[in-house]
C-alpha cells in the first residue's frame, strides 16, 4: 500500500445546482488527510458516489499512522491550511477544540441524527459538550485468535481471559517450523502504535503514566512487570522483528496464517474474517486480557473527521462529513459488501440493527467499547482522562520518545531496566518544563 497515496480525485465539472461551483464554472475540491487503515481505504473507493451526489471533488492524502499524526499536528498548529478535513482521534479532538483550532459540529442536519452517535464516542470527541469531530468508526481492542490452533493446543479461550492464560496459550500455539507465532502484538514506536498497546496493557498490570501529582511512574514495579511481561512473551512466542510491527504489519501476518493470537483494534475483525484472510473460517474473539486487578487492557478510540478552523470550504467539508459518517454510508457499504464490512463502533442504531447483530464479532466489539472507561482507566488513582493516552498536550511528544525507548528494548538494543530509566527521565524533564 502506498503510504502517500493520493487517490480518487473526481473529474472537475460544473454543478451549479449544488451551490458549490466557482464563478469560473469549476466545481470545488476538498482535501482530506487520512490514515491508511482498511476502512479508510474502503471509503475512498466510494468517493465517486459522493462527487456524483454533491458536485464536490475530493483529493486524498493517505498516510501511515505515525506520519499522519505528525502532518496534521504540524498543519493545525501552524495554521498551514493544507487540509479541509483531517482524520484525528480522541486524543487530539478535545485539546484542539478547546484551542479553537477546529470547527464545531453543532449544526449538523436533523437527517444526520448526531444523537445516534454512541455516547462513549461523542463524549471523547467533544469539548464542553460540543462535538468537534464525527466518528467514522469507533473501536476498543480485543483478542482475535485461531480457533483451530487453540483446539490443536488442547485449550479453550475464555470470553474474558487473563494475561497468564494468553502467555501459556501463545507458547502452546507457537510452531516455528511451520512459521506460526503464538501471538502477534504491536512493538512499533509511536504513541498511537506500540505506545498505545503497552499503555493499555499497563493499566491491567496496575501501572499508570502519572501519579496524582503528575509525577511520572516508570520507576515503579508495575511498569517493570508490564514491559518485562510483554518482552518475555513476544521473545518466546512472537514474530521476528516484532519491535517494528504495528497494526497493519500484524494484520498482514494474521491474515497469512502466521499468528495464533492477535490483540488489537476491534475494527480489525472484519478484515481477519474477510476475503483477504487465509484463516477467515477459523477466527474467534474474546475480551482483552486482565490480571485480576479490576482493569482490562482494552483501549477506547475513534478515527474521526474534523474540520480545521482555517478552511475556506467549511460548508463543503461538513457536507462530506455528514455523507461519510452518516447512516446512509453504512447502508451503502452493507448493500455492496455485507454488514460485516461496515464501519463499526460509532452509532447506537447499528447495534440495534437485527442484521448487524448476526455479525459474529458485533457483540464482542460493543462489550469491549462499553468496558473501557477513559475517566477511570487505572487501578491506582490518576489525574488524567484517557485509556491508552493521557489527554494533555504534552503527552504525544513524551509518549513518542518513551515508545522509542521501549521498542529499542524489544529489539535488544538496551535492557528493559534501561528503557524504563530513560522513560522516567524523558517524562520528568518534559513535565517539569511544562510546569506540572
Buried (B, 14 or more C-beta within 10 A) or exposed (E): EEBEBEBBBBEBEBBEEBEBBEEEEEBBBBBBBBBBBBBBBBBBEBBBEBBEEBBBBBBBBBBBBBBBBBBBBEBBEEEEEBBBBBBBBBBBBBBBBBEEBBBBBEEBEEEBBBEBBBEBBBBBBBBEEBBBBBBBBBBBBBBBBBBBBBEEBEBEBEEBBBBEBBBBBBBBBBBEEEEBBBBBBBBBBBBBBBBBBBBBBBBBBBBBBBBEEBBBBBBBEBBBBBBBBBBEBBEBBBBEEBBBBBBBBBBBBBBEBBBBBBBBBBBBBBBBBBEEBEBEEBBBBBBBBBBEBEBBBBBBBBBBBBBBBBBEBBEBBBBBBBBBBBBBBBEBBBEEBBBBBBBBBBBBBBBEBEEBEEBEBBEBBBBBBEBBEBEEBBBEEBBBBBBBBBBBBBBBBBBBBBBBBBBBBBBEEBEBEEBBBBBBBBBBEBBEEEEB
